[in-house]
Amino acid sequence: MNEEEQNEMNIYLERTLSEEVSELVPFMKRVNNVLDVGCGPGTITLDVGRAVAPGHAVGFDRVQHRIEKARTLAVEQSCQNVSFESGDANELPFDDETFDVVFSHTVLHYFWNPEHALSEQKRVLKEGGWLIAAGVRDPGLVKRYPECPKWDEVLQARIRFSNAVMDGSARFEWDRRPCIAFQETGRRCPEWFSRLGMRDIQVSVNPYKLEFPGADGMQPSPHDLLPWDSDDPIGYHAEYTLEYEAMIDQGFLDRDTLRMAMSEAKQWFNYPGAFHFHAMILVAGRK
């Protein structure tokens, strides 16, 4: 594991079920089999395993070193009712109707085609079971104060680009992975659940990052979606630069607008009355 991967791993190792996504706890009662899609190093999956014991929890992730870390933690914590597998979440290696609950957390917005990912999760869900997308992000759902019209213009261009990549009319390949690929994931989730035929759909919204004068972390971050020239241990900013170059090359954005948006955003972070919050959305539905 290189330094970049280790820094990313350390962030995920701090997550727990009760502190990170307590909204999932009520869904873990009286179930036998649970699938965690995009489990990372498995800290939440291990908590789920304890919550559903003597039932079984499976953690699934595409990155092998995360799965290896999760398996190590399971041994260290003597969690014998939890297992971990790696692979492509667009083609889950499980039989139809295997799990009582299938959930993901801070994962769905990574997919260029989230609706397909949800349909695959529904396939492996038992009739009457719950499909849950937690921690779903949608960067344009809440407006900033003061307004940043050029920054918003870039965001709208990125929404059009992600829609075009999803339908095949635009092209982009990430060297690593996006922080947010499909830009409207949060607001579109209830629609996708409905189209999949899910019943008893529930939606909740919570802020996960407040920005205001004096707030911790009141500085440019990967979630701000601009190619900042700054220290970045996880390496997202270089990826954003590649994406914006693709957007410019394919006519979704012009370089002057991007340059003005970056200047506008930097001024916003220095504005003494700036305020904004990023939302995390949970959508649950019964098959």
Residue pairs with C-beta under 8 A, 6 or more apart in sequence:
1 9
1 65
3 233
4 233
4 234
4 235
5 65
7 233
7 234
8 234
9 40
9 41
9 65
9 66
9 69
11 234
12 40
12 41
12 43
12 66
13 41
13 43
13 69
14 43
15 40
15 43
15 44
16 43
16 44
16 47
17 24
17 25
17 44
17 47
17 48
17 51
18 25
18 47
20 44
20 105
20 135
21 44
21 105
21 134
21 135
21 282
23 134
23 204
23 282
24 48
24 103
24 105
24 132
24 134
25 51
27 101
27 103
27 130
27 132
27 284
28 34
28 48
28 51
28 52
28 101
31 52
31 55
31 100
31 101
31 129
32 52
32 55
32 56
32 100
33 55
33 56
33 57
33 58
33 98
33 99
33 100
33 101
34 48
34 52
34 55
34 56
34 57
34 58
34 99
34 100
34 101
34 102
34 103
35 57
35 58
35 60
35 92
35 94
35 98
35 99
35 101
35 102
35 103
35 121
35 124
36 42
36 44
36 45
36 48
36 57
36 58
36 59
36 60
36 103
36 104
36 105
37 60
37 89
37 92
37 102
37 103
37 104
37 107
37 117
37 121
38 60
38 61
38 62
38 89
38 104
38 105
38 106
38 107
38 110
39 45
39 59
39 60
39 61
39 66
39 67
39 70
39 84
40 61
40 63
40 66
40 70
41 66
41 69
41 70
41 73
42 59
42 66
42 67
42 69
42 70
42 71
42 73
42 74
42 82
42 84
43 73
44 105
45 57
45 58
45 59
45 70
45 82
45 84
46 57
46 70
46 73
46 74
46 77
46 79
46 82
48 57
48 82
49 56
49 57
49 79
49 81
49 82
50 79
52 81
53 81
54 81
55 81
55 100
56 81
56 82
56 83
57 81
57 82
57 83
58 82
58 83
58 84
58 85
58 94
58 99
59 67
59 70
59 82
59 83
59 84
59 85
60 84
60 85
60 86
60 87
60 89
60 92
61 67
61 70
61 84
61 86
62 86
62 87
62 88
62 89
63 86
64 86
67 84
67 85
67 86
70 84
71 84
73 79
74 80
74 82
74 83
74 84
85 93
87 93
89 107
89 111
89 117
89 120
90 111
90 113
90 116
90 117
90 120
91 120
92 120
92 121
92 123
92 124
94 124
95 124
96 123
96 124
97 124
97 125
97 126
97 127
98 124
98 125
98 126
99 124
99 125
99 126
99 129
100 125
100 126
100 129
100 130
101 125
101 129
101 130
101 132
102 121
102 122
102 124
102 125
102 129
102 130
102 131
102 132
103 130
103 131
103 132
103 133
103 134
104 121
104 132
104 133
104 134
104 135
105 134
105 135
106 134
106 135
106 136
106 137
106 280
107 133
107 135
108 114
108 117
108 118
108 133
108 136
108 185
108 189
109 136
109 137
109 138
109 180
109 181
109 182
109 185
109 186
110 177
110 178
110 179
110 180
110 181
111 117
111 181
111 182
111 185
112 162
112 165
112 166
112 181
112 182
113 166
113 182
114 182
114 185
114 188
114 189
114 192
115 188
115 192
115 195
115 196
118 131
118 133
118 192
118 193
118 196
119 196
121 131
122 131
122 196
122 198
122 287
125 131
125 287
126 287
127 287
128 286
128 287
129 286
129 287
130 284
130 285
130 286
130 287
131 193
131 196
131 198
131 284
131 285
131 286
131 287
132 282
132 283
132 284
133 189
133 281
133 282
133 283
133 284
134 280
134 282
135 208
135 280
135 281
135 282
136 185
136 186
136 189
136 280
136 281
136 282
136 283
137 180
137 185
137 186
137 223
137 278
137 279
137 280
137 281
138 183
138 184
138 185
138 186
138 187
138 279
138 281
139 155
139 180
139 183
139 223
139 225
139 278
140 152
140 155
140 156
140 159
140 183
140 184
141 186
141 187
141 279
141 281
142 276
142 277
142 278
142 279
143 152
143 276
144 151
144 268
144 274
144 275
144 276
145 273
145 274
145 275
145 276
146 268
146 271
146 273
146 274
148 261
148 264
148 265
148 268
149 264
150 257
150 260
150 261
150 264
151 226
151 261
151 264
151 265
151 268
153 257
153 261
154 225
154 226
154 253
154 257
154 258
154 261
155 183
155 225
157 247
157 252
157 253
157 257
158 183
158 225
158 243
158 247
158 252
158 253
159 183
159 184
160 252
161 170
161 172
161 243
161 246
161 247
161 250
161 252
161 253
162 181
162 182
162 183
162 184
163 182
163 183
163 184
164 170
164 250
164 252
165 171
165 172
165 181
166 182
170 246
170 250
170 252
171 246
171 250
172 243
172 246
174 181
174 239
174 242
174 243
175 239
175 242
176 235
176 239
177 239
178 239
178 243
179 222
179 223
179 225
179 236
179 239
180 223
180 225
182 188
186 279
186 281
187 281
189 203
189 281
189 283
190 201
190 203
190 283
193 201
193 283
193 285
194 201
196 285
197 287
198 285
198 286
198 287
199 285
199 286
199 287
200 285
200 286
201 283
201 284
201 285
202 282
202 283
202 284
202 285
203 281
203 282
203 283
204 281
204 282
205 279
205 280
205 281
205 282
206 279
206 280
206 282
207 277
207 278
207 279
207 280
208 278
208 279
208 280
209 217
209 221
209 223
209 277
209 278
210 276
210 277
211 217
211 218
211 274
211 275
211 276
211 277
211 278
212 218
212 274
212 275
212 276
213 272
213 273
213 274
218 269
218 274
219 269
220 226
220 228
220 230
220 265
220 266
220 269
222 232
222 234
222 236
222 237
222 240
223 278
224 265
225 240
226 240
226 261
226 262
226 265
227 237
227 238
227 240
227 241
227 244
227 262
228 237
228 262
229 237
230 237
232 238
244 253
244 258
247 253
248 254
248 255
248 258
268 274
